[in-house]
């Protein structure tokens, strides 16, 4: 049944032959048993091997787990995610419940839905807008979040910064910003930390996939470029 799910997903993702699909069997042969198991266990260091040896840009992972929480009763919950083999960035995620019995029609419907959701999100990347999310904690005010946004706009390589929600009062605030950057999230994180070093009151505390966390550590002092 799981092999059939994989075959059905590959059929939809290939878009009638417009997208080149490499099979999991080929990946096993190229990587070998040990590296393939590491890949299945989420080891990101294996991803570049797929990129170089199979010339594969995106890895689509599918996980199937039984669930009794679906609206349709007992079912298999299918979770899919697309991961860039160049920088490990998660490009898109989706899930759907496949009820019993797992007939061919039901399998086709559910995997078609998964493939459509994944391809829509990958297309956003191909169209040039897959933002890096910056979460700002412990800001002193909404105004401080906007000042941080202006600082991020000055980071070399940043093309656009959009508000994804700012909440707070005159004493505390939280913000989410979507950043369009010419490069990987890890490069942006390093560039942001260099920029922060030139100012004070700010700290970049963590980065996971394409999300960066920041927090205020004191009054913000942002020096103009001429003083950096």
C-alpha positions as CSV (number, residue, x, y, z in Angstrom):
1,X,0.0,0.0,0.0
2,X,2.8,2.5,0.9
3,X,4.6,1.7,-2.4
4,X,1.3,2.4,-4.2
5,X,1.0,5.7,-2.5
6,X,4.6,6.6,-3.6
7,X,3.9,5.6,-7.2
8,X,0.6,7.6,-7.3
9,X,2.3,10.7,-5.8
10,X,5.2,10.5,-8.3
11,X,2.6,10.2,-11.1
12,X,1.0,13.5,-10.1
13,X,4.2,15.3,-9.4
14,X,5.6,14.4,-12.8
15,X,2.9,16.6,-14.4
16,X,2.7,14.3,-17.5
17,X,6.4,14.1,-17.9
18,X,7.1,17.9,-17.5
19,X,9.0,17.3,-14.2
20,X,11.9,14.8,-14.0
21,X,11.2,12.4,-11.1
22,X,13.9,10.1,-9.6
23,X,12.7,7.1,-7.7
24,X,13.4,6.2,-4.1
25,X,15.0,2.9,-5.5
26,X,17.5,4.9,-7.5
27,X,18.3,7.0,-4.4
28,X,18.9,3.8,-2.4
29,X,21.3,2.5,-5.0
30,X,23.3,5.8,-5.3
31,X,23.5,6.5,-1.5
32,X,23.9,3.0,-0.2
33,X,22.0,1.5,2.8
34,X,23.7,3.5,5.5
35,X,23.3,7.0,4.0
36,X,19.7,6.2,2.8
37,X,18.8,5.3,6.4
38,X,20.4,8.6,7.6
39,X,18.3,10.4,5.0
40,X,15.1,8.7,6.3
41,X,16.0,9.7,9.8
42,X,16.2,13.3,8.8
43,X,20.0,13.8,8.5
44,X,20.4,17.0,6.4
45,X,24.1,16.3,5.6
46,X,22.9,13.6,3.1
47,X,20.9,16.0,1.0
48,X,23.8,17.5,-1.0
49,X,24.6,13.9,-2.2
50,X,21.2,13.8,-3.9
51,X,21.8,17.1,-5.5
52,X,25.3,16.2,-6.9
53,X,24.9,12.5,-7.7
54,X,21.3,12.4,-8.9
55,X,21.0,16.0,-10.0
56,X,17.9,16.3,-7.9
57,X,16.8,19.8,-6.7
58,X,14.0,18.8,-4.4
59,X,13.3,15.8,-2.1
60,X,9.7,14.9,-1.5
61,X,9.3,12.9,1.7
62,X,6.0,11.0,2.5
63,X,5.2,9.6,5.9
64,X,2.2,7.4,6.7
65,X,0.9,7.0,10.2
66,X,-2.3,5.3,11.5
67,X,-4.8,7.7,13.2
68,X,-8.1,7.3,14.9
69,X,-8.7,11.1,15.0
70,X,-9.8,11.6,11.4
71,X,-13.4,12.7,10.7
72,X,-13.9,9.6,8.6
73,X,-13.0,7.2,11.4
74,X,-9.8,5.1,11.4
75,X,-7.5,6.2,8.6
76,X,-3.9,6.6,7.5
77,X,-2.6,10.1,7.9
78,X,-0.3,11.0,5.0
79,X,2.3,13.8,5.7
80,X,4.4,15.2,2.8
81,X,7.1,17.8,2.7
82,X,9.3,19.1,-0.1
83,X,12.9,19.9,1.0
84,X,15.6,21.7,-1.0
85,X,18.7,19.5,-1.5
86,X,20.9,22.6,-1.8
87,X,20.3,24.2,1.6
88,X,17.8,21.9,3.5
89,X,15.0,24.5,3.3
90,X,11.5,23.2,3.7
91,X,9.7,24.4,0.6
92,X,6.3,23.1,1.4
93,X,4.3,20.8,3.6
94,X,0.8,19.2,3.4
95,X,-1.2,16.4,5.0
96,X,-4.4,14.5,4.4
97,X,-6.3,11.5,5.9
98,X,-6.7,8.4,3.7
99,X,-9.7,6.3,5.1
100,X,-10.1,2.6,5.1
101,X,-10.5,0.7,2.9
102,X,-7.6,2.2,0.9
103,X,-9.2,1.7,-2.5
104,X,-7.5,2.8,-5.7
105,X,-9.9,5.7,-6.1
106,X,-9.4,7.0,-2.6
107,X,-5.7,6.7,-2.9
108,X,-5.7,8.6,-6.2
109,X,-7.9,11.4,-4.7
110,X,-5.8,11.9,-1.6
111,X,-2.4,11.7,-3.3
112,X,-3.6,14.1,-6.0
113,X,-4.6,16.5,-3.2
114,X,-1.1,16.2,-1.6
115,X,0.7,16.6,-4.8
116,X,-1.3,19.7,-5.7
117,X,-0.6,21.4,-2.4
118,X,3.1,20.6,-2.6
119,X,3.4,21.7,-6.2
120,X,1.6,25.0,-5.5
121,X,4.1,25.8,-2.7
122,X,7.1,24.8,-4.8
123,X,5.8,27.0,-7.6
124,X,5.9,29.9,-5.3
125,X,9.6,29.3,-4.9
126,X,10.1,29.0,-8.7
127,X,8.2,32.3,-9.1
128,X,10.8,33.9,-6.8
129,X,8.9,34.4,-3.5
130,X,9.4,31.9,-0.7
131,X,10.0,34.2,2.2
132,X,12.2,33.8,5.2
133,X,10.1,34.4,8.3
134,X,11.5,36.6,11.1
135,X,9.8,36.4,14.5
136,X,10.5,39.2,16.8
137,X,9.9,38.6,20.6
138,X,10.1,41.0,23.6
139,X,9.9,44.1,21.5
140,X,9.3,47.3,23.6
141,X,6.6,48.5,21.3
142,X,5.0,48.3,17.8
143,X,7.4,51.1,16.9
144,X,10.4,49.0,17.8
145,X,9.2,46.2,15.5
146,X,9.0,48.7,12.7
147,X,12.5,50.0,13.4
148,X,13.7,46.4,13.3
149,X,12.0,46.0,10.0
150,X,13.9,49.0,8.6
151,X,17.1,47.5,9.8
152,X,16.4,44.2,8.1
153,X,15.6,46.1,4.9
154,X,19.2,47.4,5.0
155,X,20.7,43.9,5.2
156,X,22.7,43.3,1.9
157,X,20.7,40.9,-0.3
158,X,17.3,41.7,1.1
159,X,14.9,42.7,-1.6
160,X,11.6,43.0,0.3
161,X,10.2,42.9,3.8
162,X,6.4,42.4,4.4
163,X,4.5,42.6,7.7
164,X,2.9,39.3,8.6
165,X,1.3,40.6,11.8
166,X,2.4,42.9,14.6
167,X,0.6,42.8,17.9
168,X,1.2,44.7,21.1
169,X,0.9,48.0,23.0
170,X,3.1,50.9,24.1
171,X,5.1,48.6,26.4
172,X,5.5,45.2,24.6
173,X,5.0,43.8,21.1
174,X,5.5,40.7,18.9
175,X,6.0,40.8,15.2
176,X,6.3,38.5,12.2
177,X,8.1,39.7,9.1
178,X,8.4,37.9,5.7
179,X,11.8,38.6,4.1
180,X,12.6,38.1,0.4
181,X,16.3,37.4,0.3
182,X,18.8,36.6,-2.5
183,X,20.3,33.5,-0.9
184,X,19.6,30.7,1.6
185,X,18.2,31.3,5.1
186,X,21.5,30.4,6.6
187,X,23.3,33.1,4.6
188,X,20.6,35.6,5.6
189,X,21.0,34.6,9.3
190,X,24.7,35.3,9.1
191,X,24.2,38.6,7.3
192,X,21.6,39.6,9.9
193,X,23.9,38.8,12.8
194,X,26.7,40.9,11.2
195,X,24.2,43.8,10.8
196,X,23.1,43.5,14.4
197,X,26.7,43.6,15.7
198,X,26.9,47.1,14.4
199,X,23.9,48.2,16.6
200,X,22.8,47.4,20.1
201,X,19.7,46.1,21.9
202,X,19.0,43.3,19.5
203,X,19.9,39.6,19.3
204,X,19.3,36.9,16.7
205,X,18.7,33.9,18.9
206,X,17.8,30.9,16.6
207,X,17.2,29.7,13.1
208,X,15.2,26.6,12.1
209,X,14.6,25.9,8.4
210,X,13.4,29.2,7.0
211,X,12.4,30.9,10.3
212,X,14.7,33.2,12.3
213,X,13.9,34.3,15.9
214,X,15.0,37.7,17.2
215,X,14.5,39.4,20.5
216,X,15.2,42.8,22.1
217,X,17.8,42.8,24.9
218,X,17.6,46.5,25.7
219,X,17.0,49.9,24.1
220,X,17.6,49.7,20.4
221,X,20.4,51.8,19.0
222,X,20.7,51.4,15.2
223,X,23.7,53.1,13.7
224,X,23.4,54.6,10.2
225,X,25.5,52.9,7.5
226,X,28.1,55.7,7.6
227,X,28.9,54.8,11.2
228,X,29.1,51.0,10.8
